[in-house]
Amino acid sequence: MPSNEPSPWVGRWAAFIRPGGAVLDVAAGGGRHARLLARLGFEVDAVDRDVSALTDAQDGVRVLEADIEAGPWPYEGRRFDAIVVTNYLHRPLLPLLAASLEPGGLLVYETFARGNERFGKPSNPAFLLAPGELLEAVRGRLRVLAFEDLVVEAPAPAAIQRIAARRE
């Protein structure tokens, strides 16, 4: 599923983010979503443990290098109108992401699920969502707008789960 093009899932839900709102791109990688969201007029923060692929980020994308798995949450006390996560899973962050949304804020999450091992990497179960795991992660915290657990063919075959959920 990795691609240089923004995920259609992120593109679809961008229209549901408060216009001009603050957006956090978690594990931003090369910044494909940070750049898209900045072009759409959002104030974007992009965080990754290696920001070398984000060095040319422009258009108002604030880049932060931080190890969000081993270090403290670098956005303590901050709230976002949206948080975007793709192709990344660190389960202990899931409750923190939900808590880091403003009321009305949107979580847009898409990553690999069990079954992906038949298509290649990631294949380690520690990095693959169990059936319905994203739903369970937001239960009681966010209102689910959409959820999918499926196999996609493009940009490459992959088993994925994706969710769009709003903090009330």
C-alpha positions in Angstrom: 0.0 0.0 0.0 2.9 2.5 0.4 2.8 5.1 -2.3 3.9 8.7 -3.0 0.3 9.7 -3.7 -2.0 10.7 -0.9 -4.3 8.0 0.3 -7.8 8.4 -1.3 -9.2 7.7 2.3 -7.4 10.8 3.6 -8.5 12.8 0.6 -12.1 11.7 1.1 -12.3 12.8 4.8 -10.2 16.0 4.4 -13.5 17.8 3.5 -14.9 17.0 7.0 -12.1 18.8 8.8 -12.8 22.3 10.2 -11.7 24.7 7.4 -8.3 26.1 8.2 -8.0 23.8 11.2 -4.9 22.4 12.9 -4.0 18.9 11.6 -1.4 16.5 12.9 0.2 14.0 10.5 1.5 11.2 12.7 4.5 9.1 11.4 4.4 11.4 8.4 7.1 9.6 6.4 7.7 11.5 3.2 4.9 14.0 4.0 2.4 13.1 1.3 -0.6 13.8 3.5 1.0 16.8 5.3 1.6 18.4 1.9 -1.9 17.6 0.7 -3.5 19.0 3.8 -1.4 22.2 3.8 -2.4 22.8 0.1 -6.0 22.5 1.2 -5.5 25.3 3.7 -5.0 23.5 7.0 -2.3 24.3 9.6 -0.3 21.1 9.5 2.2 19.6 11.9 4.1 16.5 10.7 5.9 14.3 13.2 8.2 11.4 12.5 11.3 9.8 14.1 13.2 10.4 10.9 12.4 13.7 9.2 15.0 13.4 6.4 12.3 12.7 3.9 10.4 15.8 5.1 13.3 18.3 4.8 11.7 19.9 1.7 8.3 20.2 3.4 6.9 23.6 2.6 3.5 25.4 2.5 3.4 25.9 6.2 4.0 22.3 7.3 5.7 22.4 10.7 8.1 19.4 11.0 9.0 17.8 14.3 11.5 15.0 14.7 10.5 12.8 17.7 10.4 9.2 18.7 6.7 8.9 19.6 7.2 5.3 20.7 10.1 5.7 23.1 9.9 9.3 24.1 7.2 11.5 25.6 4.2 12.6 23.5 5.6 15.9 22.0 2.1 17.5 21.7 1.1 17.2 25.4 -1.8 19.6 26.0 -2.3 20.4 22.3 -5.5 19.6 20.6 -6.1 19.2 16.8 -9.0 19.5 14.5 -7.8 16.3 12.8 -5.2 13.6 13.2 -4.1 11.6 10.2 -2.3 8.3 10.5 -1.5 5.9 7.6 0.7 2.8 7.3 1.7 3.0 11.0 0.6 1.2 14.1 1.7 1.7 17.7 -1.2 0.6 19.8 -0.3 2.6 23.0 -0.9 5.8 21.0 -4.5 5.0 20.0 -6.1 6.4 23.2 -3.8 9.4 23.2 -4.7 10.3 19.6 -8.4 10.2 20.5 -7.7 12.4 23.5 -5.7 14.9 21.4 -8.7 15.8 19.2 -10.6 19.0 19.7 -14.4 18.6 20.2 -15.6 18.0 16.6 -12.1 16.8 15.7 -11.6 14.0 13.2 -9.4 10.9 13.4 -8.5 9.6 9.9 -6.6 6.3 10.3 -5.6 3.7 7.7 -3.1 0.9 8.2 -2.4 -2.8 7.6 -4.5 -5.6 9.0 -4.3 -9.3 9.5 -4.2 -11.0 6.2 -1.6 -8.6 4.8 1.1 -11.3 5.3 0.0 -13.0 2.1 0.9 -9.8 0.2 4.2 -9.1 1.8 5.3 -6.6 4.4 4.4 -5.9 7.1 3.7 -9.5 8.0 4.6 -9.4 11.7 1.3 -9.8 13.6 2.5 -7.1 16.0 2.1 -4.6 13.1 -1.2 -5.9 11.8 -4.6 -4.9 13.2 -6.8 -7.7 14.5 -10.4 -7.8 13.0 -12.3 -4.8 14.2 -9.4 -3.5 16.3 -9.7 0.1 15.1 -13.4 0.1 16.0 -12.6 -1.2 19.5 -9.8 1.4 19.9 -12.3 4.3 19.5 -15.3 2.8 21.2 -16.6 5.1 23.9 -14.2 7.8 22.8 -15.2 8.8 19.3 -18.2 8.6 17.0 -17.5 6.4 14.0 -18.4 8.0 10.7 -17.0 5.2 8.5 -15.0 1.9 9.0 -13.7 -0.5 6.5 -11.8 -3.8 6.9 -10.9 -5.0 3.4 -8.3 -6.0 0.8 -7.4 -3.2 -1.7 -5.7 -3.8 -5.0 -4.2 -0.3 -5.5 -1.7 1.2 -5.2 -0.6 -2.4 -4.3 -2.6 -5.4 -2.9 -2.9 -5.1 0.9 -5.2 -6.0 3.7 -6.2 -2.8 5.6 -8.5 -1.3 8.1 -9.4 2.3 8.0 -11.6 4.5 10.1 -12.9 8.1 10.2 -14.2 9.0 13.6 -15.2 12.3 15.3 -14.8 13.4 18.9 -18.2 14.7 20.1 
